[in-house]
Amino acid sequence: MKSDRYKRGWEKLKEIDGHAGERVIEALKDIAPDLARYIIEFPFGDVYSRGILSLKEREIATVAALAALGNAQPQLKVHIHGALNVGCTRQEVVEIMIQMAVYAGFPAALNGMFAAKEVFVERDKEGQSN
């Protein structure tokens, strides 16, 4: 039986990341099911479910952090999709990457911008306007 934390996390993951989040969890099931459960329960069941910040604000913070890391392109793309899914505009995502040039450096900003460009192209092909 799944815990309330798990159920809450699964619903939040689907709300933010849709099928992309589900694919990540599914890909972990045969090699690291515990890691998949931890991802659902802690970040999404506990942290993302807190009420103080909106999902949009949380995704802005997440996109900025992943862009600043500079080595998390797959996760950055998932969360750019997530940011767009919860109300960020493409221009806001671009602005996040420009901001990263100041604090994380131009290479991180460029890598983030190219990840955003890939997400935008993918969404255009799927007919998603935001």
N, C-alpha and C positions, 0 to 999 in steps of 0.2 A: 504494500500500500504506500502511495506517495504522501509525503508530508504536506502540510499547509504551505510551508516555505517553498517546496518544490512546485506545487500547483500555482502559487502566486508568481514565482519566478518564471515558470513556463509561459503563463499568460503575458507577463511583462515582456519577455523575450519576443514573443510573437507580435506584440503591439509595436515594438521598436524595430525589430529586424526582419520580421516576417519569415519568408522561406529561407533567407540567407542564414539566419540564426539557427533554424531547424536543421539545415544542412551541416552546419558545424557540429552540432550535438550528435547528429546521426553518424558523422564521420568518426567520432570518438568512441562510439558504442562498442566496436569490436576490439579496440586496443586499450582504451582508458575510460570505461564507463563511470568510474568514480570522478574523474576530472570533469566529465560532462555534467554529472550531478552537481559538483561543486560550482561550476559555472552558472548553472540554473539557480541554485539555492542562494549563493552568496551575492554575486553582483546584481542579479536580477530579482531574486526573491527578497533580499534584505536591503541592499543599497538603492537600487533603482526604484524600489517601492516606497521609499521614504517620501514624505510630502513636502519638504521644505523647498527643494528646487523642482522646477517643472522638468518634464522629460526633454524638452527642447534645451533648457539650460544644461542639463546633465550631458546631453549629446554634444553640445558645444565644448564643454570641458573635456569630454572623452576624445573628440576629434583633435582638439588642440594638444592633448597629452600624447596621443598616438603619433601625431605629426612630429612633435618635438622629439620623441624617441628616435625617429628616423629609421627604425629597423622592424617596423610592424605593419608593412604595407597591406597584407591580407586583412588584418583586423581594422586598419584604417579605412579600407574600402567598405567593409561591412558597416562601420559606424558612420561613414559619410552617407550611405544609404539610410541608416537609422535616423540620422539628423534630418534628412530630407523627409523621411516618413513621419516625423513628429513635428514638422512645421518650419524647419529652417529653409531658407531659400538658397538657391545656388550662389547668389551673390554673397550671402552670409558665409557660406563655406569658403568661397574664394577669399573673403576678408579674414577669416580665421588663418588661412595659410599665409597671407601677407603679414599678419601679426606675428606669426611664428618666425619670420625672417629676423625680427628684432630680438627674440628671446632664445630661439633655437638655432639660428643661423640660416643663411641662404640655401645650403644644400638640403636641410630639412624642409624648408618652405617649398623649394622646387619639387622635391619628392612628393610632398603632400599635394601640391598643385597638380602634378601629373596623375596622382591617384584620383583626385577629384575629377579631372578631365575624363579618365577612364570610366568612372561611375556615371558621369553625365552622358557620355556616349552610350553606355549600356542602357541607361534609363530612356534615352531618346529612342533607341531601337525597340524598347518594350512599350513605347508610347506613354511613358510617365512624364508629365509636364514639370513636376518639381524635382 
